């Protein structure tokens, strides 16, 4: 068995809660800035976290990578100067996917399945990387059933996780 640390990247559209999940996965320490404004996370952030295997017997380090919002297509930089950063963030996200052993694709259950999410899944499938879908912002049981539309992405149930990073639900 290899002693190499597993690399796990958080990928998704802007403002789906990637940085909040990152903070939860690194022992709840606030390592990444979080804000409702797109583009707050522009660079990749790294931290090491410990995970137990499925049987709970062995603990292993994993490198967790937080990325900025992933726009799967080029953004016209002539409209706004900040659009340049979105294109850079896309390249950072693609590099993180390439380096990863596992990608956590984060979506927002409150916004539902958007065309951009479908485009990101196409990119993940083309990369041949293992990925799980993390359905975030599931803050209350009153949202039961709202996650159903994400099954259209064609993932198995064991590859889908319903969480609320803000309320530490489903993160364990």
C-alpha positions as CSV (number, residue, x, y, z in Angstrom):
1,X,0.0,0.0,0.0
2,X,1.3,3.4,-0.9
3,X,2.2,6.0,1.7
4,X,1.3,8.8,-0.7
5,X,-1.4,11.1,0.6
6,X,-4.6,11.1,-1.3
7,X,-5.5,14.4,-3.0
8,X,-9.1,15.5,-2.8
9,X,-10.3,18.6,-4.6
10,X,-13.5,20.6,-4.2
11,X,-14.9,21.7,-7.5
12,X,-18.1,23.5,-8.4
13,X,-19.8,26.7,-9.5
14,X,-19.3,29.9,-7.5
15,X,-21.0,30.2,-4.2
16,X,-22.1,26.5,-3.7
17,X,-20.2,26.3,-0.5
18,X,-16.8,24.7,-1.5
19,X,-14.8,26.8,1.0
20,X,-17.3,26.1,3.8
21,X,-17.0,22.4,3.2
22,X,-13.2,22.7,3.0
23,X,-13.2,24.4,6.4
24,X,-15.4,21.6,7.8
25,X,-13.1,18.9,6.4
26,X,-10.0,20.4,7.9
27,X,-11.3,20.0,11.5
28,X,-13.7,22.9,11.4
29,X,-10.8,25.4,11.4
30,X,-11.5,28.5,9.3
31,X,-8.7,28.2,6.7
32,X,-10.6,29.4,3.6
33,X,-12.5,32.7,3.3
34,X,-16.2,32.4,2.7
35,X,-18.6,35.1,1.3
36,X,-21.7,35.4,-0.8
37,X,-19.8,37.2,-3.6
38,X,-18.5,35.2,-6.5
39,X,-14.8,35.2,-6.9
40,X,-13.7,35.5,-3.3
41,X,-11.7,32.2,-3.6
42,X,-9.4,32.8,-6.6
43,X,-6.4,30.6,-5.8
44,X,-6.3,27.0,-4.6
45,X,-6.1,26.5,-0.9
46,X,-4.5,23.4,0.6
47,X,-4.7,21.7,4.0
48,X,-4.1,18.3,5.3
49,X,-6.8,16.3,7.0
50,X,-7.0,12.8,8.5
51,X,-9.6,10.3,7.5
52,X,-10.4,6.8,8.6
53,X,-10.9,4.0,6.2
54,X,-14.4,2.5,5.9
55,X,-13.8,0.0,8.7
56,X,-12.5,2.7,11.0
57,X,-9.2,0.9,11.5
58,X,-6.7,2.9,9.6
59,X,-6.2,6.7,9.6
60,X,-4.6,8.3,6.6
61,X,-3.7,11.8,5.6
62,X,-5.4,13.5,2.7
63,X,-4.6,16.8,1.0
64,X,-7.8,18.8,0.6
65,X,-7.8,21.4,-2.1
66,X,-10.3,24.3,-2.2
67,X,-10.8,25.9,-5.6
68,X,-12.5,29.0,-6.8
69,X,-15.8,29.0,-8.7
70,X,-15.6,26.8,-11.8
71,X,-17.0,28.3,-15.0
72,X,-16.7,25.5,-17.6
73,X,-16.6,27.9,-20.6
74,X,-14.5,31.0,-21.3
75,X,-15.9,34.2,-19.9
76,X,-15.7,37.3,-22.1
77,X,-13.0,39.4,-20.4
78,X,-13.9,42.6,-22.3
79,X,-17.1,43.2,-20.4
80,X,-15.6,43.3,-16.9
81,X,-12.1,43.3,-15.6
82,X,-12.9,40.7,-12.9
83,X,-13.9,38.2,-15.7
84,X,-10.2,37.7,-16.2
85,X,-10.1,36.1,-12.7
86,X,-12.9,33.7,-13.6
87,X,-10.9,32.3,-16.5
88,X,-7.9,31.9,-14.3
89,X,-10.0,30.2,-11.7
90,X,-11.3,27.7,-14.3
91,X,-7.7,26.8,-15.2
92,X,-6.9,26.3,-11.5
93,X,-9.9,24.0,-11.2
94,X,-8.9,22.0,-14.2
95,X,-5.4,21.6,-12.8
96,X,-6.8,20.5,-9.5
97,X,-8.9,17.9,-11.2
98,X,-5.9,16.6,-13.0
99,X,-3.9,16.3,-9.8
100,X,-6.7,14.7,-7.7
101,X,-7.3,11.2,-6.7
102,X,-10.9,12.1,-5.9
103,X,-13.0,15.2,-6.8
104,X,-15.8,16.4,-4.6
105,X,-18.2,18.1,-7.0
106,X,-20.2,20.6,-4.9
107,X,-23.7,21.8,-6.0
108,X,-26.3,23.9,-4.2
109,X,-29.6,22.1,-3.5
110,X,-31.4,25.5,-3.1
111,X,-30.5,26.6,-6.7
112,X,-31.1,23.1,-8.1
113,X,-29.5,21.5,-11.0
114,X,-28.2,24.1,-13.5
115,X,-26.9,23.7,-17.0
116,X,-23.4,24.7,-15.7
117,X,-23.5,21.7,-13.3
118,X,-24.1,19.4,-16.3
119,X,-21.2,20.9,-18.2
120,X,-18.9,20.4,-15.2
121,X,-20.0,16.8,-14.9
122,X,-19.0,16.3,-18.6
123,X,-15.6,17.7,-17.9
124,X,-15.2,15.4,-14.8
125,X,-16.3,12.4,-16.8
126,X,-13.8,13.3,-19.6
127,X,-11.0,13.5,-17.1
128,X,-11.7,9.9,-16.0
129,X,-11.2,11.0,-12.4
130,X,-13.3,9.5,-9.6
131,X,-15.8,12.0,-8.3
132,X,-18.6,12.3,-5.8
133,X,-21.5,14.7,-5.9
134,X,-21.8,16.8,-2.7
135,X,-25.3,18.4,-2.5
136,X,-24.7,21.3,-0.1
137,X,-27.0,23.8,1.6
138,X,-29.5,21.1,2.7
139,X,-30.1,22.9,5.9
140,X,-33.4,21.5,7.1
141,X,-35.5,18.3,6.7
142,X,-38.1,20.5,5.1
143,X,-36.0,20.3,2.0
144,X,-36.6,16.6,1.7
145,X,-36.9,15.6,-1.9
146,X,-35.2,18.7,-3.4
147,X,-32.1,16.7,-4.1
148,X,-33.9,14.3,-6.4
149,X,-33.2,16.3,-9.6
150,X,-29.5,15.7,-9.2
151,X,-30.1,12.0,-10.0
152,X,-30.3,13.2,-13.6
153,X,-26.5,13.5,-13.6
154,X,-26.4,9.7,-13.7
155,X,-24.4,9.1,-10.5
156,X,-25.0,6.1,-8.2
157,X,-26.6,6.8,-4.8
158,X,-23.4,5.9,-3.0
159,X,-21.6,8.6,-5.0
160,X,-24.0,11.3,-3.8
161,X,-23.9,13.0,-0.4
162,X,-26.4,15.5,1.1
163,X,-24.8,18.0,3.4
164,X,-25.1,21.4,5.0
165,X,-21.6,22.8,5.6
166,X,-23.2,25.8,7.5
167,X,-24.8,23.4,10.0
168,X,-22.3,20.6,9.9
169,X,-24.9,18.2,8.7
170,X,-23.7,15.1,6.8
171,X,-20.1,16.2,6.8
172,X,-18.8,13.2,8.9
